[in-house]
Amino acid sequence: MRMGSVRMLVVLVAFACGAPILSDATEKAEPQPGNLAKGKTLFSKHCAGCHGSQGKGDGYKLLGPDPANLTSPSTKKKSDSDLLATIHEGKPNMPSWKGLLSERDIRHVLAYVRTLPK
């Protein structure tokens, strides 16, 4: 069998068995408790300085406009993919975390941010 045929066969078998092929399946999954604990640790270490310990945007204001209030209704309405992109790429007043945090760690942080109270 040629390599292309083998790859296609693997994809078809995975699809038939219900294995997630696209990352969207993990975006809709419920956060695991371990993920929340890891996310809280990462948030405390990397995010709380600006966003505040409770995510209300009341931390340091060194980089320009006030940091986002992660507990606000406007932030809560944003999709996971929008928030993941912001964490990954940063904003004008927020550094990009893609070079410091793995994709998995960024998802842990998002899982924790989603649990912050209003």
N, C-alpha and C positions, 0 to 999 in steps of 0.2 A: 504494500500500500504506500502511496506517496504521502509526504508529510501534510499536505493540504487536506487530503482525505481523512487522515487521522485526526487532525484538529477539528474538522467538521463533525466527525463521529463523536468526539468528546463533547462538543457543544450540544449536539442533539441528545446524547445520553443525559447530560446534566440538565438540560431543559425538560426532558421526559420525567426525570426524577424529582423535579421541582426545586432544583438547586438554584439559588439566586446567582444570576450572571451579571446583573447590573447593580451598581452601588445604591440605587434608589431603594432597594429592599431594606438595607440597613438604616436608611434615613427614617423609615416609618416604624422601625422596631422600637419597642419599649427600652429605655435605658436600663442597663443592668446595675444592681447595687454597687458592684465593684467599680463600674464606670463612674458612678456618682462620687464615690470616695476619691478616686483618682482625679476626677474633674475638679472637685473642691480643692484638693491639694494644689493642682496646677493653677487654678483661679487665684487662690491665696498668694501663690508665689509670683505669678506673672501679670495678673489683671487687677487685683484689689488695690494696688497702689494708686491707680487712676480711677477705676470704677467704684472704689470703696468696698469695704468688706462685705456689704450686703448688696452690692451691685447698683446702688442708687446714683452713681455718678458723682459722688461726693469725696473723691480722692484728690490727688494732686492735680493741679491744673497748669502743668508746665509746658505743654505742647500746643497751646492755642485754645480753641473753643473748649467748653466744658465737656468732659467725657460723657458718653451716652449713659442714660439711666436705663439699665438693663431690665428693670422691673416695670418700666412704663408700658402702657397699652400699645403704643406704636412699635416698640421693640418686640413685645409678645406676639404681635400680628405678623411679624416678618417670618418668612419661610426658613426652614432649617438650611436650605441651600444658600439663601442670602446671608444668613448669619455665619455660616461656614466660610463663605467667600470673604466676608469682612475680617474674620479672624485670620484667615490664610493670607490675604493680600494687604490688610491694613487699610487705613484711611489717611487723609492728610494730617490729622492730629493723632493717629494711632499707628504704631509700628506693625509691620507684617510679621507674623509668627511662623511663616512657612519654613524658615531656616532654623528655627529653634525648637519647634514642636512637631512631632510626627503627625500624620493625618489622623491616626488613632487617638493621639492625645488631644488634638483639636476637637474631635468628636466627643471626647470625655468632657472637655470644658463646656461645649455646647449642651451636653446632657445636664450638667450641673446648672448652667445658666437658666435652662428651662424650668428648673425647680425653684428658682428664686421667687419669693412671694411678691405680690403687687405692692 
